[in-house]
């Protein structure tokens, strides 16, 4: 399930594997393999992701959110950005 949530993250946030390499230090080919479902997510991937995107850490590991604690999903972040563009 964590791999599927990472794929959801890539799609919702429109983050490229090249961006992920820059933000996490993990080679873009490994992120591409995750996206293509050719590679399982490992501990290093999760730790690097959580360091780069702490607001999504709880969601990544559980699939749940705690907005009042700043733990959101990529879909929530995308909706927030879209709403701010409409009202701003």
Phi and psi restraints in degrees (range 20) as a CNS / XPLOR table:
assign (resid 1 and name C) (resid 2 and name N)
       (resid 2 and name CA) (resid 2 and name C) 1.0 -63.7 20.0 2
assign (resid 2 and name N) (resid 2 and name CA)
       (resid 2 and name C) (resid 3 and name N) 1.0 -40.2 20.0 2
assign (resid 2 and name C) (resid 3 and name N)
       (resid 3 and name CA) (resid 3 and name C) 1.0 -60.5 20.0 2
assign (resid 3 and name N) (resid 3 and name CA)
       (resid 3 and name C) (resid 4 and name N) 1.0 -42.3 20.0 2
assign (resid 3 and name C) (resid 4 and name N)
       (resid 4 and name CA) (resid 4 and name C) 1.0 -64.3 20.0 2
assign (resid 4 and name N) (resid 4 and name CA)
       (resid 4 and name C) (resid 5 and name N) 1.0 -38.2 20.0 2
assign (resid 4 and name C) (resid 5 and name N)
       (resid 5 and name CA) (resid 5 and name C) 1.0 -67.2 20.0 2
assign (resid 5 and name N) (resid 5 and name CA)
       (resid 5 and name C) (resid 6 and name N) 1.0 -37.0 20.0 2
assign (resid 5 and name C) (resid 6 and name N)
       (resid 6 and name CA) (resid 6 and name C) 1.0 -63.6 20.0 2
assign (resid 6 and name N) (resid 6 and name CA)
       (resid 6 and name C) (resid 7 and name N) 1.0 -40.3 20.0 2
assign (resid 6 and name C) (resid 7 and name N)
       (resid 7 and name CA) (resid 7 and name C) 1.0 -63.1 20.0 2
assign (resid 7 and name N) (resid 7 and name CA)
       (resid 7 and name C) (resid 8 and name N) 1.0 -42.0 20.0 2
assign (resid 7 and name C) (resid 8 and name N)
       (resid 8 and name CA) (resid 8 and name C) 1.0 -59.4 20.0 2
assign (resid 8 and name N) (resid 8 and name CA)
       (resid 8 and name C) (resid 9 and name N) 1.0 -41.0 20.0 2
assign (resid 8 and name C) (resid 9 and name N)
       (resid 9 and name CA) (resid 9 and name C) 1.0 -59.7 20.0 2
assign (resid 9 and name N) (resid 9 and name CA)
       (resid 9 and name C) (resid 10 and name N) 1.0 -50.6 20.0 2
assign (resid 9 and name C) (resid 10 and name N)
       (resid 10 and name CA) (resid 10 and name C) 1.0 -54.7 20.0 2
assign (resid 10 and name N) (resid 10 and name CA)
       (resid 10 and name C) (resid 11 and name N) 1.0 -44.4 20.0 2
assign (resid 10 and name C) (resid 11 and name N)
       (resid 11 and name CA) (resid 11 and name C) 1.0 -70.6 20.0 2
assign (resid 11 and name N) (resid 11 and name CA)
       (resid 11 and name C) (resid 12 and name N) 1.0 -44.7 20.0 2
assign (resid 11 and name C) (resid 12 and name N)
       (resid 12 and name CA) (resid 12 and name C) 1.0 -69.8 20.0 2
assign (resid 12 and name N) (resid 12 and name CA)
       (resid 12 and name C) (resid 13 and name N) 1.0 -38.5 20.0 2
assign (resid 12 and name C) (resid 13 and name N)
       (resid 13 and name CA) (resid 13 and name C) 1.0 -94.1 20.0 2
assign (resid 13 and name N) (resid 13 and name CA)
       (resid 13 and name C) (resid 14 and name N) 1.0 -6.7 20.0 2
assign (resid 13 and name C) (resid 14 and name N)
       (resid 14 and name CA) (resid 14 and name C) 1.0 54.1 20.0 2
assign (resid 14 and name N) (resid 14 and name CA)
       (resid 14 and name C) (resid 15 and name N) 1.0 45.4 20.0 2
assign (resid 14 and name C) (resid 15 and name N)
       (resid 15 and name CA) (resid 15 and name C) 1.0 -96.2 20.0 2
assign (resid 15 and name N) (resid 15 and name CA)
       (resid 15 and name C) (resid 16 and name N) 1.0 133.9 20.0 2
assign (resid 15 and name C) (resid 16 and name N)
       (resid 16 and name CA) (resid 16 and name C) 1.0 -89.8 20.0 2
assign (resid 16 and name N) (resid 16 and name CA)
       (resid 16 and name C) (resid 17 and name N) 1.0 164.5 20.0 2
assign (resid 16 and name C) (resid 17 and name N)
       (resid 17 and name CA) (resid 17 and name C) 1.0 -64.8 20.0 2
assign (resid 17 and name N) (resid 17 and name CA)
       (resid 17 and name C) (resid 18 and name N) 1.0 -32.3 20.0 2
assign (resid 17 and name C) (resid 18 and name N)
       (resid 18 and name CA) (resid 18 and name C) 1.0 -64.8 20.0 2
assign (resid 18 and name N) (resid 18 and name CA)
       (resid 18 and name C) (resid 19 and name N) 1.0 -42.1 20.0 2
assign (resid 18 and name C) (resid 19 and name N)
       (resid 19 and name CA) (resid 19 and name C) 1.0 -60.1 20.0 2
assign (resid 19 and name N) (resid 19 and name CA)
       (resid 19 and name C) (resid 20 and name N) 1.0 -44.4 20.0 2
assign (resid 19 and name C) (resid 20 and name N)
       (resid 20 and name CA) (resid 20 and name C) 1.0 -63.5 20.0 2
assign (resid 20 and name N) (resid 20 and name CA)
       (resid 20 and name C) (resid 21 and name N) 1.0 -37.7 20.0 2
assign (resid 20 and name C) (resid 21 and name N)
       (resid 21 and name CA) (resid 21 and name C) 1.0 -61.1 20.0 2
assign (resid 21 and name N) (resid 21 and name CA)
       (resid 21 and name C) (resid 22 and name N) 1.0 -45.0 20.0 2
assign (resid 21 and name C) (resid 22 and name N)
       (resid 22 and name CA) (resid 22 and name C) 1.0 -64.9 20.0 2
assign (resid 22 and name N) (resid 22 and name CA)
       (resid 22 and name C) (resid 23 and name N) 1.0 -40.1 20.0 2
assign (resid 22 and name C) (resid 23 and name N)
       (resid 23 and name CA) (resid 23 and name C) 1.0 -80.8 20.0 2
assign (resid 23 and name N) (resid 23 and name CA)
       (resid 23 and name C) (resid 24 and name N) 1.0 -27.4 20.0 2
assign (resid 23 and name C) (resid 24 and name N)
       (resid 24 and name CA) (resid 24 and name C) 1.0 -114.6 20.0 2
assign (resid 24 and name N) (resid 24 and name CA)
       (resid 24 and name C) (resid 25 and name N) 1.0 -18.7 20.0 2
assign (resid 24 and name C) (resid 25 and name N)
       (resid 25 and name CA) (resid 25 and name C) 1.0 81.3 20.0 2
assign (resid 25 and name N) (resid 25 and name CA)
       (resid 25 and name C) (resid 26 and name N) 1.0 1.7 20.0 2
assign (resid 25 and name C) (resid 26 and name N)
       (resid 26 and name CA) (resid 26 and name C) 1.0 -95.3 20.0 2
assign (resid 26 and name N) (resid 26 and name CA)
       (resid 26 and name C) (resid 27 and name N) 1.0 131.9 20.0 2
assign (resid 26 and name C) (resid 27 and name N)
       (resid 27 and name CA) (resid 27 and name C) 1.0 -50.8 20.0 2
assign (resid 27 and name N) (resid 27 and name CA)
       (resid 27 and name C) (resid 28 and name N) 1.0 137.7 20.0 2
assign (resid 27 and name C) (resid 28 and name N)
       (resid 28 and name CA) (resid 28 and name C) 1.0 -60.1 20.0 2
assign (resid 28 and name N) (resid 28 and name CA)
       (resid 28 and name C) (resid 29 and name N) 1.0 -31.3 20.0 2
assign (resid 28 and name C) (resid 29 and name N)
       (resid 29 and name CA) (resid 29 and name C) 1.0 -63.9 20.0 2
assign (resid 29 and name N) (resid 29 and name CA)
       (resid 29 and name C) (resid 30 and name N) 1.0 -34.0 20.0 2
assign (resid 29 and name C) (resid 30 and name N)
       (resid 30 and name CA) (resid 30 and name C) 1.0 -68.1 20.0 2
assign (resid 30 and name N) (resid 30 and name CA)
       (resid 30 and name C) (resid 31 and name N) 1.0 -41.8 20.0 2
assign (resid 30 and name C) (resid 31 and name N)
       (resid 31 and name CA) (resid 31 and name C) 1.0 -65.7 20.0 2
assign (resid 31 and name N) (resid 31 and name CA)
       (resid 31 and name C) (resid 32 and name N) 1.0 -38.6 20.0 2
assign (resid 31 and name C) (resid 32 and name N)
       (resid 32 and name CA) (resid 32 and name C) 1.0 -60.7 20.0 2
assign (resid 32 and name N) (resid 32 and name CA)
       (resid 32 and name C) (resid 33 and name N) 1.0 -40.1 20.0 2
assign (resid 32 and name C) (resid 33 and name N)
       (resid 33 and name CA) (resid 33 and name C) 1.0 -66.5 20.0 2
assign (resid 33 and name N) (resid 33 and name CA)
       (resid 33 and name C) (resid 34 and name N) 1.0 -36.1 20.0 2
assign (resid 33 and name C) (resid 34 and name N)
       (resid 34 and name CA) (resid 34 and name C) 1.0 -63.6 20.0 2
assign (resid 34 and name N) (resid 34 and name CA)
       (resid 34 and name C) (resid 35 and name N) 1.0 -48.2 20.0 2
assign (resid 34 and name C) (resid 35 and name N)
       (resid 35 and name CA) (resid 35 and name C) 1.0 -58.5 20.0 2
assign (resid 35 and name N) (resid 35 and name CA)
       (resid 35 and name C) (resid 36 and name N) 1.0 -36.3 20.0 2
assign (resid 35 and name C) (resid 36 and name N)
       (resid 36 and name CA) (resid 36 and name C) 1.0 -87.2 20.0 2
assign (resid 36 and name N) (resid 36 and name CA)
       (resid 36 and name C) (resid 37 and name N) 1.0 3.6 20.0 2
assign (resid 36 and name C) (resid 37 and name N)
       (resid 37 and name CA) (resid 37 and name C) 1.0 62.4 20.0 2
assign (resid 37 and name N) (resid 37 and name CA)
       (resid 37 and name C) (resid 38 and name N) 1.0 27.8 20.0 2
assign (resid 37 and name C) (resid 38 and name N)
       (resid 38 and name CA) (resid 38 and name C) 1.0 -96.2 20.0 2
assign (resid 38 and name N) (resid 38 and name CA)
       (resid 38 and name C) (resid 39 and name N) 1.0 -8.3 20.0 2
assign (resid 38 and name C) (resid 39 and name N)
       (resid 39 and name CA) (resid 39 and name C) 1.0 -141.3 20.0 2
assign (resid 39 and name N) (resid 39 and name CA)
       (resid 39 and name C) (resid 40 and name N) 1.0 138.4 20.0 2
assign (resid 39 and name C) (resid 40 and name N)
       (resid 40 and name CA) (resid 40 and name C) 1.0 -81.1 20.0 2
assign (resid 40 and name N) (resid 40 and name CA)
       (resid 40 and name C) (resid 41 and name N) 1.0 154.3 20.0 2
assign (resid 40 and name C) (resid 41 and name N)
       (resid 41 and name CA) (resid 41 and name C) 1.0 -78.7 20.0 2
assign (resid 41 and name N) (resid 41 and name CA)
       (resid 41 and name C) (resid 42 and name N) 1.0 139.4 20.0 2
assign (resid 41 and name C) (resid 42 and name N)
       (resid 42 and name CA) (resid 42 and name C) 1.0 -118.3 20.0 2
assign (resid 42 and name N) (resid 42 and name CA)
       (resid 42 and name C) (resid 43 and name N) 1.0 178.9 20.0 2
assign (resid 42 and name C) (resid 43 and name N)
       (resid 43 and name CA) (resid 43 and name C) 1.0 -57.8 20.0 2
assign (resid 43 and name N) (resid 43 and name CA)
       (resid 43 and name C) (resid 44 and name N) 1.0 -42.0 20.0 2
assign (resid 43 and name C) (resid 44 and name N)
       (resid 44 and name CA) (resid 44 and name C) 1.0 -62.7 20.0 2
assign (resid 44 and name N) (resid 44 and name CA)
       (resid 44 and name C) (resid 45 and name N) 1.0 -40.1 20.0 2
assign (resid 44 and name C) (resid 45 and name N)
       (resid 45 and name CA) (resid 45 and name C) 1.0 -60.8 20.0 2
assign (resid 45 and name N) (resid 45 and name CA)
       (resid 45 and name C) (resid 46 and name N) 1.0 -46.8 20.0 2
assign (resid 45 and name C) (resid 46 and name N)
       (resid 46 and name CA) (resid 46 and name C) 1.0 -64.5 20.0 2
assign (resid 46 and name N) (resid 46 and name CA)
       (resid 46 and name C) (resid 47 and name N) 1.0 -45.7 20.0 2
assign (resid 46 and name C) (resid 47 and name N)
       (resid 47 and name CA) (resid 47 and name C) 1.0 -62.1 20.0 2
assign (resid 47 and name N) (resid 47 and name CA)
       (resid 47 and name C) (resid 48 and name N) 1.0 -43.0 20.0 2
assign (resid 47 and name C) (resid 48 and name N)
       (resid 48 and name CA) (resid 48 and name C) 1.0 -66.8 20.0 2
assign (resid 48 and name N) (resid 48 and name CA)
       (resid 48 and name C) (resid 49 and name N) 1.0 -41.9 20.0 2
assign (resid 48 and name C) (resid 49 and name N)
       (resid 49 and name CA) (resid 49 and name C) 1.0 -60.7 20.0 2
assign (resid 49 and name N) (resid 49 and name CA)
       (resid 49 and name C) (resid 50 and name N) 1.0 -48.3 20.0 2
assign (resid 49 and name C) (resid 50 and name N)
       (resid 50 and name CA) (resid 50 and name C) 1.0 -64.0 20.0 2
assign (resid 50 and name N) (resid 50 and name CA)
       (resid 50 and name C) (resid 51 and name N) 1.0 -32.2 20.0 2
assign (resid 50 and name C) (resid 51 and name N)
       (resid 51 and name CA) (resid 51 and name C) 1.0 -68.7 20.0 2
assign (resid 51 and name N) (resid 51 and name CA)
       (resid 51 and name C) (resid 52 and name N) 1.0 -41.7 20.0 2
assign (resid 51 and name C) (resid 52 and name N)
       (resid 52 and name CA) (resid 52 and name C) 1.0 -76.6 20.0 2
assign (resid 52 and name N) (resid 52 and name CA)
       (resid 52 and name C) (resid 53 and name N) 1.0 -31.9 20.0 2
assign (resid 52 and name C) (resid 53 and name N)
       (resid 53 and name CA) (resid 53 and name C) 1.0 -133.3 20.0 2
assign (resid 53 and name N) (resid 53 and name CA)
       (resid 53 and name C) (resid 54 and name N) 1.0 67.2 20.0 2
assign (resid 53 and name C) (resid 54 and name N)
       (resid 54 and name CA) (resid 54 and name C) 1.0 -61.2 20.0 2
assign (resid 54 and name N) (resid 54 and name CA)
       (resid 54 and name C) (resid 55 and name N) 1.0 -25.7 20.0 2
assign (resid 54 and name C) (resid 55 and name N)
       (resid 55 and name CA) (resid 55 and name C) 1.0 -68.5 20.0 2
assign (resid 55 and name N) (resid 55 and name CA)
       (resid 55 and name C) (resid 56 and name N) 1.0 -16.7 20.0 2
assign (resid 55 and name C) (resid 56 and name N)
       (resid 56 and name CA) (resid 56 and name C) 1.0 -107.5 20.0 2
assign (resid 56 and name N) (resid 56 and name CA)
       (resid 56 and name C) (resid 57 and name N) 1.0 4.4 20.0 2
assign (resid 56 and name C) (resid 57 and name N)
       (resid 57 and name CA) (resid 57 and name C) 1.0 -60.5 20.0 2
assign (resid 57 and name N) (resid 57 and name CA)
       (resid 57 and name C) (resid 58 and name N) 1.0 -48.5 20.0 2
assign (resid 57 and name C) (resid 58 and name N)
       (resid 58 and name CA) (resid 58 and name C) 1.0 -66.0 20.0 2
assign (resid 58 and name N) (resid 58 and name CA)
       (resid 58 and name C) (resid 59 and name N) 1.0 -43.8 20.0 2
assign (resid 58 and name C) (resid 59 and name N)
       (resid 59 and name CA) (resid 59 and name C) 1.0 -59.3 20.0 2
assign (resid 59 and name N) (resid 59 and name CA)
       (resid 59 and name C) (resid 60 and name N) 1.0 -43.5 20.0 2
assign (resid 59 and name C) (resid 60 and name N)
       (resid 60 and name CA) (resid 60 and name C) 1.0 -59.6 20.0 2
assign (resid 60 and name N) (resid 60 and name CA)
       (resid 60 and name C) (resid 61 and name N) 1.0 -42.4 20.0 2
assign (resid 60 and name C) (resid 61 and name N)
       (resid 61 and name CA) (resid 61 and name C) 1.0 -86.4 20.0 2
assign (resid 61 and name N) (resid 61 and name CA)
       (resid 61 and name C) (resid 62 and name N) 1.0 -24.1 20.0 2
assign (resid 61 and name C) (resid 62 and name N)
       (resid 62 and name CA) (resid 62 and name C) 1.0 -118.4 20.0 2
assign (resid 62 and name N) (resid 62 and name CA)
       (resid 62 and name C) (resid 63 and name N) 1.0 -22.7 20.0 2
assign (resid 62 and name C) (resid 63 and name N)
       (resid 63 and name CA) (resid 63 and name C) 1.0 82.3 20.0 2
assign (resid 63 and name N) (resid 63 and name CA)
       (resid 63 and name C) (resid 64 and name N) 1.0 3.1 20.0 2
assign (resid 63 and name C) (resid 64 and name N)
       (resid 64 and name CA) (resid 64 and name C) 1.0 -111.1 20.0 2
assign (resid 64 and name N) (resid 64 and name CA)
       (resid 64 and name C) (resid 65 and name N) 1.0 165.0 20.0 2
assign (resid 64 and name C) (resid 65 and name N)
       (resid 65 and name CA) (resid 65 and name C) 1.0 -125.7 20.0 2
assign (resid 65 and name N) (resid 65 and name CA)
       (resid 65 and name C) (resid 66 and name N) 1.0 158.3 20.0 2
assign (resid 65 and name C) (resid 66 and name N)
       (resid 66 and name CA) (resid 66 and name C) 1.0 -137.3 20.0 2
assign (resid 66 and name N) (resid 66 and name CA)
       (resid 66 and name C) (resid 67 and name N) 1.0 78.5 20.0 2
assign (resid 66 and name C) (resid 67 and name N)
       (resid 67 and name CA) (resid 67 and name C) 1.0 -55.6 20.0 2
assign (resid 67 and name N) (resid 67 and name CA)
       (resid 67 and name C) (resid 68 and name N) 1.0 -37.3 20.0 2
assign (resid 67 and name C) (resid 68 and name N)
       (resid 68 and name CA) (resid 68 and name C) 1.0 -66.1 20.0 2
assign (resid 68 and name N) (resid 68 and name CA)
       (resid 68 and name C) (resid 69 and name N) 1.0 -17.6 20.0 2
assign (resid 68 and name C) (resid 69 and name N)
       (resid 69 and name CA) (resid 69 and name C) 1.0 -104.0 20.0 2
assign (resid 69 and name N) (resid 69 and name CA)
       (resid 69 and name C) (resid 70 and name N) 1.0 7.5 20.0 2
assign (resid 69 and name C) (resid 70 and name N)
       (resid 70 and name CA) (resid 70 and name C) 1.0 81.0 20.0 2
assign (resid 70 and name N) (resid 70 and name CA)
       (resid 70 and name C) (resid 71 and name N) 1.0 10.4 20.0 2
assign (resid 70 and name C) (resid 71 and name N)
       (resid 71 and name CA) (resid 71 and name C) 1.0 -99.5 20.0 2
assign (resid 71 and name N) (resid 71 and name CA)
       (resid 71 and name C) (resid 72 and name N) 1.0 104.1 20.0 2
assign (resid 71 and name C) (resid 72 and name N)
       (resid 72 and name CA) (resid 72 and name C) 1.0 -121.9 20.0 2
assign (resid 72 and name N) (resid 72 and name CA)
       (resid 72 and name C) (resid 73 and name N) 1.0 175.1 20.0 2
assign (resid 72 and name C) (resid 73 and name N)
       (resid 73 and name CA) (resid 73 and name C) 1.0 -103.5 20.0 2
assign (resid 73 and name N) (resid 73 and name CA)
       (resid 73 and name C) (resid 74 and name N) 1.0 161.8 20.0 2
assign (resid 73 and name C) (resid 74 and name N)
       (resid 74 and name CA) (resid 74 and name C) 1.0 -59.0 20.0 2
assign (resid 74 and name N) (resid 74 and name CA)
       (resid 74 and name C) (resid 75 and name N) 1.0 -34.7 20.0 2
assign (resid 74 and name C) (resid 75 and name N)
       (resid 75 and name CA) (resid 75 and name C) 1.0 -65.4 20.0 2
assign (resid 75 and name N) (resid 75 and name CA)
       (resid 75 and name C) (resid 76 and name N) 1.0 -38.6 20.0 2
assign (resid 75 and name C) (resid 76 and name N)
       (resid 76 and name CA) (resid 76 and name C) 1.0 -64.9 20.0 2
assign (resid 76 and name N) (resid 76 and name CA)
       (resid 76 and name C) (resid 77 and name N) 1.0 -42.3 20.0 2
assign (resid 76 and name C) (resid 77 and name N)
       (resid 77 and name CA) (resid 77 and name C) 1.0 -63.3 20.0 2
assign (resid 77 and name N) (resid 77 and name CA)
       (resid 77 and name C) (resid 78 and name N) 1.0 -43.1 20.0 2
assign (resid 77 and name C) (resid 78 and name N)
       (resid 78 and name CA) (resid 78 and name C) 1.0 -62.7 20.0 2
assign (resid 78 and name N) (resid 78 and name CA)
       (resid 78 and name C) (resid 79 and name N) 1.0 -44.6 20.0 2
assign (resid 78 and name C) (resid 79 and name N)
       (resid 79 and name CA) (resid 79 and name C) 1.0 -63.4 20.0 2
assign (resid 79 and name N) (resid 79 and name CA)
       (resid 79 and name C) (resid 80 and name N) 1.0 -39.7 20.0 2
assign (resid 79 and name C) (resid 80 and name N)
       (resid 80 and name CA) (resid 80 and name C) 1.0 -62.3 20.0 2
assign (resid 80 and name N) (resid 80 and name CA)
       (resid 80 and name C) (resid 81 and name N) 1.0 -43.8 20.0 2
assign (resid 80 and name C) (resid 81 and name N)
       (resid 81 and name CA) (resid 81 and name C) 1.0 -65.0 20.0 2
assign (resid 81 and name N) (resid 81 and name CA)
       (resid 81 and name C) (resid 82 and name N) 1.0 -42.9 20.0 2
assign (resid 81 and name C) (resid 82 and name N)
       (resid 82 and name CA) (resid 82 and name C) 1.0 -64.5 20.0 2
assign (resid 82 and name N) (resid 82 and name CA)
       (resid 82 and name C) (resid 83 and name N) 1.0 -40.2 20.0 2
assign (resid 82 and name C) (resid 83 and name N)
       (resid 83 and name CA) (resid 83 and name C) 1.0 -66.2 20.0 2
assign (resid 83 and name N) (resid 83 and name CA)
       (resid 83 and name C) (resid 84 and name N) 1.0 -37.4 20.0 2
assign (resid 83 and name C) (resid 84 and name N)
       (resid 84 and name CA) (resid 84 and name C) 1.0 -69.5 20.0 2
assign (resid 84 and name N) (resid 84 and name CA)
       (resid 84 and name C) (resid 85 and name N) 1.0 -30.8 20.0 2
assign (resid 84 and name C) (resid 85 and name N)
       (resid 85 and name CA) (resid 85 and name C) 1.0 -69.3 20.0 2
assign (resid 85 and name N) (resid 85 and name CA)
       (resid 85 and name C) (resid 86 and name N) 1.0 -36.4 20.0 2
assign (resid 85 and name C) (resid 86 and name N)
       (resid 86 and name CA) (resid 86 and name C) 1.0 -70.9 20.0 2
assign (resid 86 and name N) (resid 86 and name CA)
       (resid 86 and name C) (resid 87 and name N) 1.0 -35.3 20.0 2
assign (resid 86 and name C) (resid 87 and name N)
       (resid 87 and name CA) (resid 87 and name C) 1.0 -96.6 20.0 2
assign (resid 87 and name N) (resid 87 and name CA)
       (resid 87 and name C) (resid 88 and name N) 1.0 -15.4 20.0 2
